[in-house]
Amino acid sequence: MTPKIARFLAEQQPATPCLVFDLDRVEENFRALRRALPLAAIYYAVKANPAPPVLQRLVRLDSRFDAASIEEVECCLAAGAPASAISFGNTIKKASAIARAHAAGVTMFAFDSIEELEKLARHAPGSRVYCRILVENEGADWPLSRKFGTTVENARSLMLRAGELGLDPFGLSFHVGSQQTRTASYEAAIGRVAMLFTDLRERGVDLRMLNCGGGFPVRYREDVPEIDSFAQAIMAAMTKAFGNALPEMVVEPGRCLVADAGVVRSEVVLVSRREPDDAMRWVYLDIGRFGGLAETEGEAIRYRITTPHDGSPSGPVAIAGPTCDGADILYERARYRLPLALRSGEPVELHATGAYVATYASQRFNGFAPLDEHYI
Ligand SMILES: *Cc1c(COP(=O)(O)O)cnc(C)c1O
């Protein structure tokens, strides 16, 4: 946790559950990524944390934005981003959303099917379009592959068709899955899509942009490679595939810019055992799956948790949320241990919760209010 967050928690003792978020950390993360990948344009994946103070800070740094809905497009515009800095990156968009984004000046759109391409031709004529290719998501703790993307073969005919429909066949994209821990996944994906650049050039279509997506990992409980390792792997693969004729490069990081800027403070509601002599305790927090920790589904994202008793003897725990839903369990199999001294009423912190938490909070399921957010 950053010193600024520690001070805020100590001085303000905010009501829980809450997210405390250090905006300076986002700036540091953004600058580090820009240093690591100076040739790539950074489009922040807004869905990771769309809070206005986050968007405003990134606007000041000249970030660009990957928006998934017309609402996210409008949030970026309201935060001061020019329309030319916004990519409408969801491959699944309502016609009305496309038309509104186009009217607002957005000219860059993703697609992965003929049906979506035809919608773009109709409602955003002349726009730059890029086709999302399905790639392996192996190595990702939060994979996304099955829902999005198309084959290289289909992308070839779609890009040819884009020109015929009066659109600008701008480039290709892929996403190797979120919390991707293997640099090789990017290398493999770049190699795969690069062939299509050559192939299409021979057919008279000059693609100009390659979007390597997001997915860069964050340190939760386990170490992950540094961003520099990913940058080096990506640049090596780009040079191998394109030589000196690099296309415009885009990356769309979400998690790695905002996750470690946030800490959730929660209160222990109950510590109990199924039977008096069970070694396993159940620790119930005032935040759970429906309070924003949706990425604990399948115990996929395993947050680091600290307590006031760290360093004292600990024992195995299952950790759950406060609602009456049986699915509201955070961790049962991930072998968490917490101090034996931990009692109800005490605070705990869940670290690196600045991404994909605040917006996943449900609206008053069981009456619980959504998570409070403090941007400092
Ligand atoms: C979610 C998403 C991202 C961001 O992914 P991270 O793993 O948070 O970096 C980038 N691009 C697209 C298309 C996405 O859907």
The ligand as an SDF file (V2000), in Angstrom:
LIG
                    3D

 15 15  0  0  0  0  0  0  0  0999 V2000
  -10.4880   -5.8190  -20.6940 C   0  0  0  0  0  0  0  0  0  0  0  0
   -9.7930   -5.4540  -21.9290 C   0  0  0  0  0  0  0  0  0  0  0  0
   -8.5350   -4.8550  -21.8650 C   0  0  0  0  0  0  0  0  0  0  0  0
   -7.7790   -4.6500  -20.5910 C   0  0  0  0  0  0  0  0  0  0  0  0
   -7.2980   -5.8520  -20.1000 O   0  0  0  0  0  0  0  0  0  0  0  0
   -6.3250   -5.8710  -18.8290 P   0  0  0  0  0  0  0  0  0  0  0  0
   -6.0990   -7.3000  -18.5950 O   0  0  0  0  0  0  0  0  0  0  0  0
   -7.0460   -5.2010  -17.7160 O   0  0  0  0  0  0  0  0  0  0  0  0
   -5.1030   -5.1400  -19.1940 O   0  0  0  0  0  0  0  0  0  0  0  0
   -7.9550   -4.4720  -23.0540 C   0  0  0  0  0  0  0  0  0  0  0  0
   -8.5690   -4.6630  -24.2410 N   0  0  0  0  0  0  0  0  0  0  0  0
   -9.7780   -5.2310  -24.3300 C   0  0  0  0  0  0  0  0  0  0  0  0
  -10.3950   -5.4040  -25.6500 C   0  0  0  0  0  0  0  0  0  0  0  0
  -10.4250   -5.6530  -23.1790 C   0  0  0  0  0  0  0  0  0  0  0  0
  -11.6140   -6.2380  -23.2740 O   0  0  0  0  0  0  0  0  0  0  0  0
  1  2  1  0
  2  3  1  0
  2 14  2  0
  3  4  1  0
  3 10  2  0
  4  5  1  0
  5  6  1  0
  6  7  2  0
  6  8  1  0
  6  9  1  0
 10 11  1  0
 11 12  2  0
 12 13  1  0
 12 14  1  0
 14 15  1  0
M  END
$$$$
